[in-house]
Amino acid sequence: MISHSLRMFRLLGVVSTLAAMPFASEAAPTGVEAGKLTYGTAATFMPFEFVKDGKLTGFDIDLITALSKAIDLQPAPMPMEFKGLIPALQSKRLDIINSAMYVNPTRASQVDFVPYLKIGSRVVVRKGNPEGITGRDLSLCGKNVAVTLGGIEESQARADNQKCLAAKKTAINVLTFPAATDSAVAVAQGRADAEFLSTPGAVALFSEKPGLFEAAGAEFEADTHIAFAVRKGDSETKAQLEKGLQSLVKDGTYRQLIEKWNFPASVALF
């Protein structure tokens, strides 16, 4: 029979070993790849993320590059279609989503958010406004409205269609495209009468294609937040991103990027 002293000795050894082990809550977040911040992005939403001269660029790309440096990680982009971002995050192929994702209740039930901007949207039409559209109102009834598939613009346009039907007006024909740039081409070619586009996106479009487009009516839903997305319950990664953002706000980088991309000052959350 093992003596009482021997049993106590072994018990103390186990306790000492456990005391030396780090608790899970103190451990650093484990990413898809060590030392990297692997992010999913749908690079089709100028000026947030898009491809120019074969290179990934945009406000979000600049922001995540600076943020990654602030938290001592290497940014590792994983381009994909927008509709595949949340499934890829949930299946742990990504650490975060960095793709100007609009915050809404449906998405908030699937992921956790770290907001970094607030923006509105505009109704964009061809220069001269040949269809006489007056904004996000019943003048859109019976018109072809181009939106990004799966984006907030699609839900907005479908909600507006219900308003047209309720007013006994002709339905809106909602045209879905994989990218905002495709929607703009449809408007320019006359295949669509209008496009719903973020206010910063409209500013960039008017700058890139002067003389082709104009805005109809006022900005709408101007307090919509866009955010990084992390897996539901991933508090460590969420805290990392919040810490990195605080650092960029403190050293002025956040405001510098807003100015670099010609965003209105109203987009700033911090």
Stockholm file with secondary structure:
# STOCKHOLM 1.0

chainA/1-270         MISHSLRMFRLLGVVSTLAAMPFASEAAPTGVEAGKLTYGTAATFMPFEFVKDGKLTGFDIDLITALSKAIDLQPAPMPMEFKGLIPALQSKRLDIINSAMYVNPTRASQVDFVPYLKIGSRVVVRKGNPEGITGRDLSLCGKNVAVTLGGIEESQARADNQKCLAAKKTAINVLTFPAATDSAVAVAQGRADAEFLSTPGAVALFSEKPGLFEAAGAEFEADTHIAFAVRKGDSETKAQLEKGLQSLVKDGTYRQLIEKWNFPASVALF
#=GR chainA/1-270 SS CCCHHHHHHHHHHHHHHHHHSCCGGGSCCCCSSTTEEEEEECCEETTTEEEETTEEESHHHHHHHHHHHHTTCEEEEEECCGGGHHHHHHTTSCSEEEEEEECCHHHHTTEEEEEEEEEEEEEEEETTCTTCCCSSSGGGTTSEEEEETTSHHHHHHHHHHHHHHHTTCCCCEEEEESSHHHHHHHHHHTSCSEEEEEHHHHHHHHHHSTTTEEEEEEEEEEEEEEEEEEETTCHHHHHHHHHHHHHHHHTTHHHHHHHHTTCCGGGBCC
#=GC SS_cons         CCCHHHHHHHHHHHHHHHHHSCCGGGSCCCCSSTTEEEEEECCEETTTEEEETTEEESHHHHHHHHHHHHTTCEEEEEECCGGGHHHHHHTTSCSEEEEEEECCHHHHTTEEEEEEEEEEEEEEEETTCTTCCCSSSGGGTTSEEEEETTSHHHHHHHHHHHHHHHTTCCCCEEEEESSHHHHHHHHHHTSCSEEEEEHHHHHHHHHHSTTTEEEEEEEEEEEEEEEEEEETTCHHHHHHHHHHHHHHHHTTHHHHHHHHTTCCGGGBCC
//
